[in-house]
Amino acid sequence: MKLVREPVEVNRDRGGLLKGIECFALDMDGTIYLGEQWIDGAMDFLKAIEKLGKRYVFVTNNSSKSPEVYVEKLGRMGLEAGVDKIITSGQATIAYLKKHYPGKGVFLLGNDLLKREFEEEGVSLEEKRPEVVVTAFDTTLDYAKMCKVCDFVRKGLPYIATHPDYNCPTEDGFIPDAGAIHAFIHASAGRYPDRVIGKPNKDIVDYLAERTGVKREKTAMIGDRLYTDIAAGKKNGLKGVLVLSGEASMKDLAGTKVQPDLVFASVKEMIPFL
């Protein structure tokens, strides 16, 4: 039987859902900004949240950049935000490792920024005899690294990934992301990650809830991707709000089981409903 959906309303919140939200978990690129440019009205949206005494945090799957890099970027764009406003898949992965693999030596396929973050958080990095393998979005990837990580994965070590995205959007198009690295490793070593931490999976949402202390039903995940942002919210007890300012379009809604609670053209259109 063909699934028939009711027409989705855009820029409407008839049930007053947003008024009950205390914390807005915001995707970044495509939701708040594009490259180095704010999406129209995004700054006004953030100011409106603060004026109402509510909270927002930025949640990103990109593990190639540290929270400090995002703080610096937002500062260049005119927003003063501390690292307390940034949640990355790298941070959530560190929290997962501390809980499930405390004291274990980790082989990390990742940028120097992420390696430094792991070490500063007390995670022991091991190049020769690791007990756990972690793969991230490594923009310094080379063939020697790929050979090494495939060897460790092939040996059957626990294999954790920071996030699943196949491509990372840039101002010039897309570049291969962590999911593409997983495919390479699978082709050689015959395994996909045992655990993927980032959106849409539960571990990053668990970390978000722990960091904010806000009840899940009072938290909204807002983003431009159905399969990461909205799925992360809907599968893990949060509200899911889709914005059409980035990747997803109305056509995408017809072909997916992941349905947002609300749809807006951009975060600007949400302001009257806060």
C-alpha positions as CSV (number, residue, x, y, z in Angstrom):
1,M,0.0,0.0,0.0
2,K,1.4,3.4,-1.0
3,L,2.0,5.7,2.0
4,V,-0.1,8.8,1.8
5,R,1.1,11.8,3.8
6,E,-0.8,14.9,4.9
7,P,0.6,18.1,3.3
8,V,3.4,19.5,5.4
9,E,2.9,23.0,6.7
10,V,5.9,25.3,6.4
11,N,6.5,28.3,8.8
12,R,3.7,27.2,11.1
13,D,3.6,26.0,14.7
14,R,-0.1,25.6,15.4
15,G,0.4,23.5,18.5
16,G,2.9,25.9,20.2
17,L,5.6,23.3,20.3
18,L,8.5,25.9,20.2
19,K,7.1,27.8,23.2
20,G,7.8,24.7,25.3
21,I,11.4,24.3,24.2
22,E,14.1,25.3,26.7
23,C,17.2,24.4,24.7
24,F,17.8,24.6,20.9
25,A,20.4,22.2,19.6
26,L,21.5,23.8,16.3
27,D,23.3,22.3,13.4
28,M,25.7,24.9,11.9
29,D,26.5,24.8,8.2
30,G,23.2,25.1,6.2
31,T,21.2,26.0,9.4
32,I,22.9,29.0,10.9
33,Y,25.5,29.9,8.3
34,L,26.8,29.0,4.9
35,G,30.6,29.1,4.8
36,E,31.5,32.4,6.4
37,Q,28.1,34.1,5.8
38,W,25.2,34.1,8.3
39,I,21.9,32.8,6.9
40,D,19.5,35.7,6.8
41,G,18.0,36.3,10.2
42,A,20.1,33.7,12.1
43,M,21.7,36.3,14.4
44,D,18.2,37.7,15.2
45,F,17.1,34.1,16.0
46,L,19.9,33.6,18.4
47,K,19.3,37.0,20.1
48,A,15.5,36.1,20.4
49,I,16.4,32.8,22.2
50,E,18.6,34.6,24.7
51,K,16.1,37.4,25.2
52,L,13.5,34.8,26.2
53,G,15.9,33.3,28.8
54,K,16.2,30.1,26.8
55,R,19.4,28.4,25.6
56,Y,21.1,27.2,22.5
57,V,24.1,25.1,21.7
58,F,25.7,24.3,18.4
59,V,26.0,20.5,17.6
60,T,28.2,19.4,14.7
61,N,29.4,16.0,13.4
62,N,32.6,17.6,12.0
63,S,35.4,16.1,14.1
64,S,38.2,17.7,12.1
65,K,37.8,21.0,14.0
66,S,38.1,21.6,17.7
67,P,35.5,23.6,19.7
68,E,38.0,26.5,19.8
69,V,38.1,26.7,16.0
70,Y,34.4,27.1,15.9
71,V,34.5,29.7,18.7
72,E,37.1,31.6,16.6
73,K,35.0,31.3,13.5
74,L,31.8,32.6,15.2
75,G,33.9,35.4,16.6
76,R,35.0,36.5,13.2
77,M,31.4,36.5,12.1
78,G,30.4,38.7,15.0
79,L,29.1,36.3,17.6
80,E,30.8,36.0,21.0
81,A,30.3,32.4,22.1
82,G,32.3,30.2,24.5
83,V,33.3,26.6,24.1
84,D,30.4,25.8,26.3
85,K,28.1,26.5,23.3
86,I,29.9,24.0,21.1
87,I,29.2,20.2,21.0
88,T,31.2,18.1,18.5
89,S,31.2,14.4,17.7
90,G,34.8,14.4,18.8
91,Q,33.9,15.5,22.3
92,A,31.1,13.0,22.4
93,T,33.5,10.3,21.3
94,I,36.0,11.2,24.1
95,A,33.1,10.9,26.6
96,Y,32.2,7.5,25.2
97,L,35.8,6.3,25.4
98,K,36.2,7.4,29.0
99,K,33.0,5.6,30.0
100,H,33.5,2.3,28.1
101,Y,37.3,2.1,27.5
102,P,38.9,3.9,30.4
103,G,42.7,3.9,30.4
104,K,42.8,2.0,27.0
105,G,45.4,3.0,24.4
106,V,43.7,4.5,21.4
107,F,44.8,4.6,17.8
108,L,43.2,7.8,16.4
109,L,42.8,8.4,12.7
110,G,42.3,12.2,12.9
111,N,43.7,15.7,12.6
112,D,46.3,17.1,15.0
113,L,43.7,19.3,16.5
114,L,41.6,16.3,17.5
115,K,44.7,14.4,18.7
116,R,45.5,17.3,21.0
117,E,41.9,17.4,22.2
118,F,42.0,13.7,23.1
119,E,45.3,14.0,24.9
120,E,44.1,17.1,26.9
121,E,41.1,15.1,28.0
122,G,43.3,12.3,29.2
123,V,42.8,9.8,26.4
124,S,46.1,7.8,25.8
125,L,47.0,7.7,22.1
126,E,48.9,4.7,20.9
127,E,50.5,4.3,17.5
128,K,52.0,0.8,17.8
129,R,49.9,-1.4,20.1
130,P,46.5,0.2,20.6
131,E,43.6,-1.5,22.3
132,V,40.9,0.6,20.5
133,V,40.7,2.1,17.1
134,V,38.9,5.5,16.5
135,T,38.4,7.0,13.1
136,A,37.4,10.6,12.5
137,F,37.2,13.1,9.7
138,D,41.0,13.3,8.9
139,T,41.8,15.9,6.4
140,T,45.5,15.0,6.7
141,L,44.9,11.4,5.6
142,D,47.6,9.7,3.6
143,Y,48.2,6.1,2.3
144,A,50.5,5.2,5.2
145,K,47.7,6.1,7.7
146,M,45.1,4.1,5.8
147,C,47.4,1.0,5.8
148,K,47.9,1.3,9.5
149,V,44.3,1.7,10.5
150,C,43.2,-1.1,8.2
151,D,45.8,-3.4,9.9
152,F,44.4,-2.6,13.3
153,V,40.8,-3.0,12.3
154,R,41.6,-6.3,10.6
155,K,43.0,-7.6,13.9
156,G,39.6,-7.3,15.4
157,L,40.2,-4.4,17.8
158,P,37.1,-2.4,19.0
159,Y,36.4,0.1,16.2
160,I,34.7,3.4,17.0
161,A,33.9,6.2,14.6
162,T,33.1,9.8,15.5
163,H,30.3,10.3,12.9
164,P,28.8,8.7,9.7
165,D,28.7,11.5,7.1
166,Y,29.9,10.5,3.7
167,N,30.6,14.0,2.5
168,C,31.4,17.3,4.1
169,P,29.9,20.5,2.4
170,T,32.3,23.3,1.5
171,E,31.9,26.5,-0.4
172,D,33.1,24.7,-3.5
173,G,31.0,21.6,-3.2
174,F,31.6,18.4,-1.3
175,I,34.7,16.6,0.0
176,P,34.9,13.0,1.3
177,D,34.1,12.7,5.0
178,A,34.3,10.0,7.7
179,G,31.8,7.7,6.1
180,A,33.9,7.6,2.9
181,I,36.9,6.5,5.1
182,H,34.7,3.8,6.7
183,A,34.0,2.5,3.2
184,F,37.7,2.4,2.3
185,I,38.5,0.5,5.5
186,H,35.6,-1.9,4.9
187,A,36.8,-2.7,1.4
188,S,40.2,-3.6,2.8
189,A,39.6,-5.0,6.3
190,G,36.0,-6.2,5.9
191,R,34.5,-4.3,8.8
192,Y,32.4,-1.2,9.4
193,P,32.6,0.6,12.8
194,D,31.2,-1.2,15.8
195,R,29.9,2.1,17.1
196,V,29.3,5.4,15.4
197,I,28.9,8.3,17.9
198,G,27.7,11.3,16.0
199,K,24.2,12.3,14.6
200,P,21.9,10.5,14.1
201,N,23.1,8.1,16.8
202,K,22.2,8.1,20.5
203,D,25.6,8.7,22.0
204,I,25.9,12.3,20.8
205,V,22.4,13.0,22.0
206,D,23.2,11.4,25.4
207,Y,26.2,13.6,25.6
208,L,24.1,16.7,24.6
209,A,21.6,15.9,27.4
210,E,24.3,15.5,29.9
211,R,26.1,18.7,28.9
212,T,22.9,20.9,28.9
213,G,21.0,19.2,31.8
214,V,17.8,20.0,29.9
215,K,15.1,17.3,29.6
216,R,14.9,15.7,26.2
217,E,11.3,16.6,25.6
218,K,12.3,20.3,26.2
219,T,15.1,20.1,23.7
220,A,14.8,20.6,19.9
221,M,17.3,19.5,17.3
222,I,17.3,21.9,14.5
223,G,19.0,21.3,11.2
224,D,18.9,21.0,7.4
225,R,19.5,17.3,7.1
226,L,16.8,14.7,7.6
227,Y,19.1,11.7,8.0
228,T,21.4,13.2,10.6
229,D,19.9,16.2,12.4
230,I,16.2,15.4,12.3
231,A,16.8,11.6,12.8
232,A,19.0,12.4,15.8
233,G,16.2,14.2,17.4
234,K,13.3,12.0,16.5
235,K,15.1,8.7,17.4
236,N,16.3,9.9,20.7
237,G,13.5,11.7,22.4
238,L,14.0,15.3,21.2
239,K,11.8,17.4,18.9
240,G,13.0,17.6,15.3
241,V,12.8,20.9,13.4
242,L,13.8,20.9,9.7
243,V,15.0,24.1,8.0
244,L,15.1,24.4,4.3
245,S,18.0,26.7,4.1
246,G,20.6,24.0,3.5
247,E,20.5,20.5,2.0
248,A,17.0,19.2,2.4
249,S,14.0,20.2,0.3
250,M,10.3,19.6,0.5
251,K,10.6,16.8,-2.0
252,D,12.9,14.9,0.4
253,L,10.0,14.8,3.0
254,A,7.9,12.6,0.7
255,G,10.5,9.9,0.4
256,T,11.6,9.3,4.0
257,K,10.2,7.8,7.2
258,V,12.0,10.4,9.2
259,Q,9.5,13.2,9.6
260,P,10.2,16.4,11.5
261,D,7.8,17.9,14.0
262,L,8.0,21.2,12.3
263,V,9.4,22.7,9.0
264,F,10.6,26.2,8.5
265,A,12.1,28.0,5.5
266,S,14.9,29.2,7.9
267,V,15.5,29.8,11.5
268,K,14.4,33.4,11.0
269,E,10.8,32.2,10.4
270,M,10.8,30.5,13.8
271,I,11.2,33.8,15.8
272,P,7.5,34.6,16.1
273,F,6.8,31.2,17.5
274,L,9.4,31.1,20.2
